[in-house]
């Protein structure tokens, strides 16, 4: 597990802005290993795959040789999980960008008890391409709240970095586009419903009804991942300066700080996850 240590928190009415340091949990001594296992679990259900392969071999032989099974799992991991550092432009590399999404996938449940029924990484169509749609859709209950999250990673010296508020693909641009489309949320709820376990389907159904009735509470939860030495005084950018523009959602911005560089960490995590 990863421990998220609250370093700083501020509020503006119902809007909150928090800074967390990320470190291995008390029983883990390696952040790379923890993140690699998270990526591995999102891409390949290793235990389930092993169980199915053992059953398949048992149908043809009384003695199951585990060597081909382990080889099949190793090759599946390498085939399914993106190879890091392949994009000629580092900040567009799939592994580096997904690292922020994986951290958000861990942080929101740990910090707020958010339920994420259908992680985008887990259900992406093309392994070596970015996932489509909202980075993260979560639920908190009671009271029922839908959490919409977009994630970015940046080692840009400027504060805020451009990924926070500059252009259509920034955090601000993505949230404004999402919140400005009346029923875009319904499409995301439908995606979650199709991929969720049965235990989460009633929660999603309640959210659909509440949205149609105009009573659904929303949290806009941007997540920005930064190296510790690049943290700046204005990293929350427009979300802190004018949170009201994201109405009807209330803003809950999380800034996650990591040791080292983003490129090196992403490479180490994804190389470990692929083996």
TASUL-V26009 format. One record per helix or strand. SS is the DSSP state (H for helix, E for strand). FROM is the first residue (numbers start at 1). LEN is the number of residues. If there is no record, write none. Layout:
SS_FROM_LEN, SS_FROM_LEN
//
This chain:
E_2_11, E_15_10, H_31_13, H_46_13, H_66_15, H_90_3, H_94_19, E_115_1, E_136_5, E_145_5, E_151_3, H_162_4, H_171_10, H_184_12, H_198_16, E_217_4, E_223_5, H_228_3, H_237_5, H_243_4, E_250_9, H_262_12
//
